[in-house]
Amino acid sequence: MGRTYGADICIVGSGITAAMVAAKLAQDAPAKRILVVEAGGWSTAPAERPRARDRWLAYGENPWQRDHLDDQNALGTTWGYSPNLHVGGLAMHWGGVAPRYSPEDFRLRSLYGVGDDWPIGYEDLEPFWLEAEQRLGVAGERGPARWDARTSDYPLPPLPVNWNLAQLRAAVAKADVATWSTPSAKNSVPYDGRAQCQRCDTCYPVCPTGAKYTPDVTWQQLLAAQRVELLTQVLVRRLEAHPATGRIVAATGNGTDAAGTAVRIEAGEFVLAGGFVWTAHLLLLSRDARHPDGLANRSGLVGRYLAGHRNVGGYLRLPGTVVPGVNQQHSLVSHQFMRAPTDRGRYLRHDLRLWESAEGREPRGRDDAGTPLYGDRLLADWRARAGGATARIRAYYDVLPHRESRLVLDPARTNRFGDPMPRVAFRDDEASAANRGWQEDRLRALFTRIARAAGGSVLKLQNSANDLGQEHPAGGCRMGTDAARSVCDPTGRTHDHENLWVAGAPAHVSASCCNGTLTFAAMGLRTAAHLAGTASPRPAS
């Protein structure tokens, strides 16, 4: 026998966007009953994270227990499985880096003649970025006004620029590159009941002290205050639309435990906050006689225009001394290349980050000729190589999405309930595809220029093993004012169903050239504000 639940607002998903939506609604619509549905359960508890960190360092063991469902995975993604089906989602794994997009991201067509403009601008998101920074506890410093469009300080002071980073900052300044402390959702001072960062240097994949924000913090707070109900281990498999009105009347699914009990959730409003994969996947699965191509899909764009960015990385050998190991996961950042004009009419926008590194300076068992090293010879070789300074450098560059950059249902791969799994295939639009080689050559040339200006050289060009494919993906339910060319309106409300909302990453038109997590959260807060009826109308331009 199945179970039935009722609520005023049902949120599907429990990642960082869902957490922001729930927190905002709990604050601004306190009379509403909020039910949150998560396919997985709780992962590694805070008290278990120091031991989980130790095992990751010693054995490479995943510190996040029960972070996925074996038969519920997105095909074609970088990881090969979906480690986001647990309370807190993928932001349980994140490194905490929290930059904003730049004003140019919202006007690509108007400024550069490529891609598409968003139906909202930087100024529309700025109050929600600030709110997200406050809720997450973002530590940062404002960059030079020319390169940083924010109009207020960060909630927390920046994470310190240590000796190593200070040397790197001085070196790259010789190439006229301005850098500053990377904004991060890590406590530079005690904040919101969480400890100050202790520089454990394992922000990714796990912070053992709780200084880094993870969404389970918000869920524990909301549950303790009895402001939400969190239904775990329930997979929402379909949304039901009323045949006459098109309103969503229920979400149905099954438990993901051994029993697999049928579940029905009836609510007045439904918010999809499952990220770029599971939101589009659920809409496509929910096809019916009136909506044969899936819900909210009158435009045919559900699952299309998946967006992301790629990177070019490397290592620089620089004069001076850097002693690695102080805090190798914190970095310097520059956004001046995000705000730059086109280069002779060709589009390239990118961020830039720098880390201290021990690359090329570690102890080794053989010398350059392949001769084994033992005892004093090994130590002498290490001493000779350990001096100097090495920096890791990386640039994310904007990749414009093609209409055929998309998610589809794959009937050849199903879960235990017979639902086809999502298959993802990214595709660059014509401008990005034509410029890719030139863009990456320009970035390598920039790295060389920076190294030479500092009196150094490029040690090697090599991307991190974690920097694969299109990163920080978004899209699949893009927003717009024209229902024929978008899935939801600028607030996140779907054009086709008045009580169905898309929150966060899926509504993006493009994915900028920096980590998008803070923007996913801000978009969720903006959608929640409109849902709660508290958003101020946009002033006429």
LUMFILUM-876701 format. One record per residue (C-alpha): residue in three letters; y negated, z negated, x. Coordinates in steps of 0.25 Angstrom, whole numbers, padded with zeros to 4 digits, always signed. Example, Ala and Ser with C-alpha at 12.3 -4.5 7.8 and 13.67 -1.06 7.14 Angstrom:
REM LUMFILUM-876701
ALA+0018-0031+0049SER+0004-0029+0055
***
This chain:
REM LUMFILUM-876701
MET+0000+0000+0000GLY-0014+0004+0005ARG-0026-0004+0008THR-0040-0002+0001TYR-0053-0006+0007GLY-0067-0005+0001ALA-0081-0006+0008ASP-0095-0001+0007ILE-0095+0006+0020CYS-0082+0010+0028ILE-0084+0014+0043VAL-0073+0022+0049GLY-0071+0018+0064SER-0075+0006+0072GLY-0081+0012+0085ILE-0095+0010+0090THR-0101+0018+0079ALA-0094+0011+0068ALA-0098-0002+0074MET-0112+0002+0074VAL-0111+0007+0059ALA-0105-0006+0055ALA-0114-0015+0062LYS-0126-0007+0056LEU-0121-0007+0042ALA-0117-0022+0043GLN-0132-0025+0046ASP-0139-0015+0037ALA-0130-0015+0025PRO-0124-0029+0025ALA-0120-0028+0010LYS-0110-0017+0013ARG-0095-0019+0016ILE-0092-0012+0029LEU-0077-0008+0032VAL-0074-0002+0045VAL-0061+0005+0048GLU-0054+0007+0061ALA-0041+0014+0064GLY-0038+0005+0076GLY-0038-0010+0078TRP-0045-0019+0088SER-0043-0016+0103THR-0044-0025+0115ALA-0051-0038+0111PRO-0063-0043+0120ALA-0055-0054+0126GLU-0044-0044+0130ARG-0054-0035+0137PRO-0055-0041+0151ARG-0040-0040+0152ALA-0040-0026+0147ARG-0050-0022+0157ASP-0041-0028+0168ARG-0030-0020+0163TRP-0038-0007+0163LEU-0043-0009+0177ALA-0029-0013+0182TYR-0021-0003+0174GLY-0030+0007+0167GLU-0025+0001+0154ASN-0033+0004+0141PRO-0041-0009+0138TRP-0042-0005+0124GLN-0030-0009+0116ARG-0026-0001+0104ASP-0038+0008+0105HIS-0031+0020+0098LEU-0021+0025+0089ASP-0009+0033+0095ASP-0009+0043+0084GLN-0024+0044+0081ASN-0031+0052+0092ALA-0041+0063+0094LEU-0035+0075+0101GLY-0043+0082+0112THR-0051+0070+0116THR-0053+0066+0130TRP-0044+0053+0129GLY-0033+0060+0122TYR-0032+0048+0112SER-0043+0041+0104PRO-0045+0027+0110ASN-0055+0024+0099LEU-0046+0019+0087HIS-0049+0004+0088VAL-0060-0005+0084GLY-0072-0001+0092GLY-0068+0013+0095LEU-0070+0021+0107ALA-0082+0012+0111MET-0073+0001+0114HIS-0070+0009+0127TRP-0084+0014+0130GLY-0092+0011+0142GLY-0104+0006+0135VAL-0114+0017+0139ALA-0124+0019+0128PRO-0135+0029+0130ARG-0143+0036+0119TYR-0144+0051+0117SER-0157+0058+0121PRO-0167+0064+0111GLU-0163+0078+0116ASP-0149+0076+0110PHE-0154+0077+0096ARG-0162+0090+0098LEU-0153+0099+0107ARG-0155+0111+0098SER-0170+0109+0098LEU-0172+0106+0112TYR-0161+0114+0119GLY-0157+0125+0109VAL-0142+0120+0110GLY-0133+0111+0101ASP-0139+0105+0088ASP-0150+0095+0085TRP-0146+0082+0079PRO-0152+0079+0065ILE-0158+0066+0071GLY-0166+0063+0083TYR-0166+0053+0094GLU-0176+0045+0087ASP-0167+0044+0075LEU-0156+0037+0083GLU-0165+0029+0092PRO-0165+0016+0083PHE-0150+0017+0081TRP-0148+0019+0096LEU-0156+0006+0098GLU-0148-0001+0088ALA-0135+0003+0094GLU-0140-0001+0108GLN-0143-0015+0102ARG-0129-0016+0094LEU-0121-0012+0107GLY-0130-0019+0117VAL-0135-0008+0126ALA-0140-0011+0139GLY-0149-0001+0145GLU-0163+0003+0152ARG-0172+0014+0147GLY-0173+0026+0155PRO-0186+0033+0159ALA-0193+0037+0146ARG-0192+0052+0150TRP-0177+0051+0149ASP-0174+0040+0140ALA-0179+0041+0125ARG-0176+0027+0120THR-0188+0019+0115SER-0183+0005+0117ASP-0176-0003+0127TYR-0161-0006+0127PRO-0156-0019+0120LEU-0150-0024+0133PRO-0156-0023+0147PRO-0149-0012+0156LEU-0136-0015+0163PRO-0140-0017+0178VAL-0142-0005+0187ASN-0135-0011+0199TRP-0136-0008+0214ASN-0127+0004+0213LEU-0134+0010+0201ALA-0147+0007+0207GLN-0143+0015+0220LEU-0138+0027+0211ARG-0151+0027+0203ALA-0160+0028+0215ALA-0151+0039+0220VAL-0152+0048+0208ALA-0166+0045+0206LYS-0168+0054+0219ALA-0164+0066+0210ASP-0174+0062+0199VAL-0163+0056+0190ALA-0167+0044+0182THR-0156+0034+0179TRP-0155+0021+0172SER-0145+0010+0168THR-0135+0017+0158PRO-0137+0010+0144SER-0124+0003+0140ALA-0119-0006+0129LYS-0116-0017+0139ASN-0123-0030+0139SER-0132-0031+0151VAL-0135-0045+0145PRO-0127-0053+0135TYR-0129-0047+0121ASP-0123-0048+0107GLY-0113-0059+0111ARG-0108-0050+0123ALA-0108-0053+0137GLN-0116-0047+0148CYS-0110-0035+0156GLN-0102-0040+0168ARG-0100-0027+0175CYS-0085-0027+0173ASP-0086-0012+0175THR-0076-0008+0164CYS-0086-0005+0153TYR-0077+0007+0151PRO-0066+0004+0146VAL-0068-0010+0143CYS-0078-0021+0145PRO-0071-0035+0147THR-0083-0043+0144GLY-0089-0037+0131ALA-0102-0034+0137LYS-0100-0019+0133TYR-0102-0016+0118THR-0089-0012+0111PRO-0089-0010+0096ASP-0079-0021+0093VAL-0091-0030+0096THR-0098-0025+0084TRP-0085-0026+0075GLN-0083-0040+0079GLN-0097-0044+0075LEU-0096-0037+0062LEU-0083-0043+0058ALA-0087-0057+0062ALA-0099-0055+0053GLN-0090-0050+0042ARG-0099-0037+0041VAL-0088-0027+0042GLU-0073-0026+0039LEU-0065-0019+0050LEU-0052-0012+0046THR-0044-0009+0058GLN-0032-0001+0060VAL-0035+0009+0048LEU-0036+0024+0050VAL-0045+0031+0040ARG-0039+0044+0038ARG-0046+0050+0026LEU-0059+0049+0019GLU-0059+0051+0004ALA-0071+0059-0003HIS-0073+0058-0017PRO-0070+0072-0023ALA-0083+0073-0031THR-0093+0066-0023GLY-0088+0067-0009ARG-0091+0053-0006ILE-0080+0046+0003VAL-0073+0036-0006ALA-0062+0031+0004ALA-0057+0031+0018THR-0042+0031+0018GLY-0032+0029+0030ASN-0021+0020+0035GLY-0019+0008+0044THR-0015+0012+0058ASP-0006+0000+0060ALA+0009+0001+0057ALA+0008+0000+0042GLY-0002+0012+0041THR-0007+0006+0027ALA-0016+0016+0019VAL-0030+0011+0018ARG-0041+0016+0009ILE-0056+0012+0011GLU-0066+0014+0000ALA-0081+0013+0004GLY-0095+0017-0001GLU-0098+0023+0013PHE-0090+0028+0025VAL-0094+0029+0039LEU-0086+0037+0049ALA-0088+0031+0063GLY-0075+0036+0070GLY-0082+0044+0081PHE-0082+0059+0083VAL-0066+0060+0081TRP-0062+0051+0070THR-0074+0054+0061ALA-0072+0069+0060HIS-0057+0067+0060LEU-0058+0058+0048LEU-0067+0068+0040LEU-0058+0080+0043LEU-0045+0072+0039SER-0052+0068+0026ARG-0052+0082+0020ASP-0049+0084+0005ALA-0049+0094-0006ARG-0064+0094-0006HIS-0066+0093+0009PRO-0055+0101+0015ASP-0061+0101+0029GLY-0064+0086+0029LEU-0074+0077+0024ALA-0089+0078+0028ASN-0085+0092+0032ARG-0093+0102+0024SER-0100+0107+0036GLY-0086+0109+0043LEU-0092+0101+0055VAL-0083+0089+0054GLY-0076+0088+0068ARG-0086+0098+0074TYR-0097+0098+0085LEU-0090+0087+0093ALA-0099+0084+0104GLY-0099+0077+0117HIS-0103+0078+0132ARG-0096+0081+0145ASN-0100+0076+0159VAL-0101+0080+0174GLY-0098+0068+0183GLY-0097+0066+0198TYR-0100+0056+0210LEU-0111+0056+0219ARG-0112+0051+0234LEU-0125+0044+0236PRO-0132+0037+0248GLY-0133+0022+0248THR-0123+0012+0243VAL-0117+0009+0230VAL-0106-0002+0229PRO-0097+0003+0217GLY-0091-0007+0208VAL-0103-0015+0203ASN-0103-0008+0189GLN-0098+0006+0189GLN-0098+0008+0174HIS-0113+0006+0173SER-0122+0018+0176LEU-0135+0024+0177VAL-0139+0035+0167SER-0149+0046+0166HIS-0153+0053+0153GLN-0164+0062+0159PHE-0155+0074+0159MET-0152+0072+0144ARG-0167+0074+0142ALA-0169+0086+0151PRO-0172+0100+0146THR-0163+0112+0147ASP-0160+0118+0161ARG-0165+0132+0161GLY-0161+0133+0146ARG-0147+0127+0148TYR-0143+0114+0141LEU-0139+0102+0149ARG-0141+0088+0145HIS-0134+0076+0152ASP-0135+0062+0155LEU-0132+0056+0169ARG-0125+0043+0174LEU-0122+0037+0187TRP-0113+0026+0191GLU-0109+0019+0204SER-0096+0024+0209ALA-0085+0022+0220GLU-0081+0036+0219GLY-0076+0041+0233ARG-0078+0027+0239GLU-0065+0020+0235PRO-0054+0016+0244ARG-0044+0027+0246GLY-0030+0029+0252ARG-0032+0042+0260ASP-0043+0048+0267ASP-0049+0062+0265ALA-0038+0068+0274GLY-0027+0061+0265THR-0023+0051+0276PRO-0019+0038+0270LEU-0028+0026+0273TYR-0023+0012+0275GLY-0029-0002+0279ASP-0041-0001+0288ARG-0042+0014+0287LEU-0042+0013+0272LEU-0053+0002+0272ALA-0061+0010+0283ASP-0061+0023+0274TRP-0065+0015+0262ARG-0077+0008+0269ALA-0081+0022+0274ARG-0081+0028+0260ALA-0086+0016+0252GLY-0101+0016+0256GLY-0112+0024+0250ALA-0114+0027+0235THR-0107+0035+0225ALA-0111+0038+0210ARG-0104+0043+0199ILE-0113+0053+0191ARG-0110+0059+0177ALA-0118+0067+0167TYR-0114+0069+0152TYR-0119+0083+0148ASP-0122+0087+0133VAL-0111+0096+0127LEU-0115+0103+0114PRO-0104+0103+0104HIS-0099+0116+0097ARG-0095+0117+0083GLU-0081+0119+0087SER-0081+0106+0095ARG-0073+0099+0085LEU-0062+0089+0080VAL-0051+0095+0071LEU-0038+0089+0065ASP-0025+0092+0073PRO-0014+0092+0063ALA-0004+0093+0075ARG-0008+0078+0078THR-0007+0068+0068ASN-0008+0053+0067ARG+0003+0044+0060PHE-0003+0047+0046GLY-0003+0062+0048ASP-0018+0064+0051PRO-0021+0075+0060MET-0028+0070+0073PRO-0042+0075+0078ARG-0042+0086+0089VAL-0055+0087+0096ALA-0060+0099+0104PHE-0074+0099+0110ARG-0082+0112+0112ASP-0095+0114+0118ASP-0105+0123+0111GLU-0109+0136+0117ALA-0121+0130+0125SER-0113+0119+0131ALA-0101+0128+0134ALA-0110+0138+0141ASN-0117+0128+0149ARG-0106+0118+0153GLY-0104+0124+0167TRP-0119+0124+0170GLN-0121+0110+0164GLU-0110+0104+0173ASP-0115+0112+0185ARG-0129+0106+0183LEU-0124+0092+0182ARG-0116+0093+0195ALA-0129+0099+0201LEU-0137+0087+0196PHE-0127+0077+0202THR-0128+0085+0215ARG-0143+0084+0215ILE-0143+0069+0212ALA-0134+0067+0223ARG-0142+0075+0233ALA-0155+0069+0229ALA-0149+0056+0232GLY-0144+0060+0246GLY-0130+0061+0241SER-0119+0070+0236VAL-0110+0073+0225LEU-0096+0066+0228LYS-0089+0074+0218LEU-0090+0079+0203GLN-0080+0073+0195ASN-0080+0068+0180SER-0075+0054+0177ALA-0061+0054+0171ASN-0067+0048+0158ASP-0077+0059+0157LEU-0069+0070+0151GLY-0072+0079+0139GLN-0084+0078+0130GLU-0088+0063+0130HIS-0094+0054+0119PRO-0090+0064+0109ALA-0097+0065+0095GLY-0099+0075+0084GLY-0089+0080+0073CYS-0098+0076+0061ARG-0112+0080+0066MET-0124+0076+0059GLY-0135+0085+0053THR-0144+0088+0041ASP-0136+0101+0037ALA-0123+0098+0030ALA-0118+0111+0034ARG-0120+0109+0048SER-0116+0094+0050VAL-0107+0083+0044CYS-0116+0071+0042ASP-0131+0070+0040PRO-0140+0063+0051THR-0137+0049+0046GLY-0122+0052+0047ARG-0119+0053+0032THR-0110+0065+0030HIS-0116+0077+0022ASP-0103+0078+0013HIS-0101+0063+0009GLU-0112+0054+0006ASN-0105+0041+0010LEU-0098+0046+0023TRP-0105+0044+0036VAL-0102+0048+0050ALA-0107+0038+0061GLY-0109+0040+0076ALA-0103+0051+0085PRO-0098+0061+0075ALA-0112+0064+0069HIS-0117+0068+0083VAL-0123+0082+0084SER-0121+0082+0099ALA-0117+0071+0109SER-0128+0071+0120CYS-0124+0068+0135CYS-0122+0054+0135ASN-0113+0043+0129GLY-0115+0044+0114THR-0109+0030+0110LEU-0123+0024+0108THR-0127+0036+0099PHE-0114+0035+0091ALA-0118+0021+0088ALA-0132+0024+0085MET-0128+0035+0076GLY-0119+0025+0069LEU-0130+0015+0067ARG-0139+0026+0061THR-0128+0030+0051ALA-0126+0016+0047ALA-0141+0014+0045HIS-0142+0026+0036LEU-0129+0021+0029ALA-0135+0007+0027GLY-0148+0013+0022THR-0156+0007+0033ALA-0160+0019+0041SER-0175+0023+0041PRO-0177+0037+0037ARG-0180+0047+0048PRO-0195+0049+0048ALA-0200+0063+0046SER-0203+0071+0059
***
